[in-house]
Amino acid sequence: MRAGDVRRFAVALALACGVVAAATAGAADFRVTAEQPTILYDGPSAKAKPLFLYGRDVPVELIVTVEGWSKVRDAGGTIGWMDRKGLGEKRMVVVRAPVAEVRAGGDEASPVVFRAERDVLLEIAEAASSSANTSVPGWVKVKHRDGASGFVRISQIFGL
């Protein structure tokens, strides 16, 4: 291969990597703790130092999965490792604002259905796989465990 060909190949490869990175950036992958308790470790092993215990349905962001272990980030920004078997597919979010107003519709003019304080878990009530594809941009439909449902601002939650 000539030097010019190598250079063109390197440029093409860099562009392809950039396209893949751009397509996946912002497409965070979230799971929930499926077992109670789920342990967060400082390494990918049950022999590693335990950092925290989590209850059921706590959303975590997947960073990487290696040999049955997932490196995750929680709503507070703590990073650690969880046994992959302890994670589920249920779609939950946690309130990160001091108080989130859940409204009847996805706009500020809609009446408030209920208020949820920081750390309250809410189930996603629409088929939204990311913040980019919710039915109302900037809002997501959620359901409280008591049955009340409505729309909350995406900026007030973690897990989507």
C-alpha positions, 0 to 999 in steps of 0.5 A: 500500500502506498503512503497516499492510500494509507492516509486515505484509509486512515481518514476513512476509518476516522470518519467511520468511527466518528459516525458510529460515535455520533450515532451512539452518543446520547443513546444511554442504556439504562437498566434497573436493579432487579433483586433486593438487595443489589450490591455495587462493587468497586470491581467486577467480582463478588470478592471486590469491595462492596460499595453500596446496597440498592433496593429493587427498581433503582435505575442505573446507566450501563457503561460497559458489560464484561463477562457477566458484570456491568459497570454502572453509574447511579443517579448520584454519579457513583460508578461501580460494578454489578452482577449482570444477573441482578439487573432487569429491563423494567423502565424506571426513573428517579426524581433528581430535582428537589420536587418534580411536578407531574402534570396532566399534559406535557406542558407548563400550562397543564394542571399538576396531577401530583408532586414527587420529591427527590429520590422517588421512583416512577415507572415510565408509562410510554414506550420511550427508549430515550429522551429523544423519542418521547411523545412530547419533546422534553417530557415523559409520561410516568406512573407513580406506584400508587397509580397516578400518572402524568408528564414530568420534565426530562430535566428533573429525572434520571434514567431515560 
